[in-house]
Amino acid sequence: MAPPPSAALKNVEESLRAVVETLYEVSVGVHEFQGPESVDVIANLINKLSTQYQALDSAAAEPEFDVAVPREVIQYIEDGRNPDIYTREFVEIVVKQNQFMKGKMEAYRDFRDVLADQIKVTFPELMGEVEMIIEGTGGRSTKEEGQNGGSP
């Protein structure tokens, strides 16, 4: 669960909503332009928009509002794509990389066990050192395997 938004974040959100609303009002005013009487209304809306942009800039500059947005997300938005797609694709890539690394770790663990077994057979005098290495790298010792019936 995400933490509740801070006061600075709420302030920025309200400023953004006001900017969007004013932009909508400007677009309606331009679309329904009626001549000289509409000029004052549009000019007032543009002045209001300028003031709102200044308020948004000062609200976003608050020290507690320090959010790092990855450049790729900004590029997605500039390209007209949904940033949620970026997040989903990023998670899919991380899952694939995690599975790949898990496979590598399992392969190395299996190789360690096979190598240790072969060293024990070939060099029985090194059995104690091999056991210490296996235990030190998170493997199971021969003693534990005997007690557990050899099951992992």
ChimeraX attribute file (.defattr): number of C-alpha atoms within 10 A of each C-alpha:
attribute: neighborCount
match mode: 1-to-1
recipient: residues
	/A:1	3
	/A:2	4
	/A:3	5
	/A:4	8
	/A:5	10
	/A:6	10
	/A:7	11
	/A:8	17
	/A:9	17
	/A:10	13
	/A:11	16
	/A:12	20
	/A:13	16
	/A:14	14
	/A:15	20
	/A:16	16
	/A:17	13
	/A:18	17
	/A:19	20
	/A:20	14
	/A:21	13
	/A:22	18
	/A:23	16
	/A:24	12
	/A:25	17
	/A:26	19
	/A:27	13
	/A:28	12
	/A:29	16
	/A:30	14
	/A:31	9
	/A:32	10
	/A:33	14
	/A:34	10
	/A:35	7
	/A:36	8
	/A:37	9
	/A:38	13
	/A:39	14
	/A:40	10
	/A:41	16
	/A:42	18
	/A:43	12
	/A:44	12
	/A:45	17
	/A:46	16
	/A:47	12
	/A:48	16
	/A:49	20
	/A:50	14
	/A:51	13
	/A:52	19
	/A:53	16
	/A:54	13
	/A:55	17
	/A:56	19
	/A:57	13
	/A:58	11
	/A:59	19
	/A:60	19
	/A:61	13
	/A:62	12
	/A:63	9
	/A:64	11
	/A:65	14
	/A:66	11
	/A:67	8
	/A:68	6
	/A:69	8
	/A:70	8
	/A:71	9
	/A:72	11
	/A:73	17
	/A:74	13
	/A:75	12
	/A:76	15
	/A:77	13
	/A:78	10
	/A:79	9
	/A:80	9
	/A:81	13
	/A:82	12
	/A:83	15
	/A:84	11
	/A:85	12
	/A:86	15
	/A:87	12
	/A:88	11
	/A:89	12
	/A:90	12
	/A:91	12
	/A:92	12
	/A:93	12
	/A:94	12
	/A:95	12
	/A:96	12
	/A:97	12
	/A:98	12
	/A:99	12
	/A:100	12
	/A:101	12
	/A:102	12
	/A:103	12
	/A:104	12
	/A:105	12
	/A:106	12
	/A:107	12
	/A:108	12
	/A:109	16
	/A:110	13
	/A:111	12
	/A:112	16
	/A:113	17
	/A:114	12
	/A:115	13
	/A:116	19
	/A:117	16
	/A:118	12
	/A:119	15
	/A:120	17
	/A:121	12
	/A:122	11
	/A:123	11
	/A:124	11
	/A:125	11
	/A:126	13
	/A:127	17
	/A:128	11
	/A:129	12
	/A:130	20
	/A:131	19
	/A:132	13
	/A:133	15
	/A:134	18
	/A:135	13
	/A:136	11
	/A:137	11
	/A:138	9
	/A:139	16
	/A:140	16
	/A:141	16
	/A:142	15
	/A:143	10
	/A:144	12
	/A:145	12
	/A:146	10
	/A:147	9
	/A:148	10
	/A:149	8
	/A:150	11
	/A:151	8
	/A:152	8
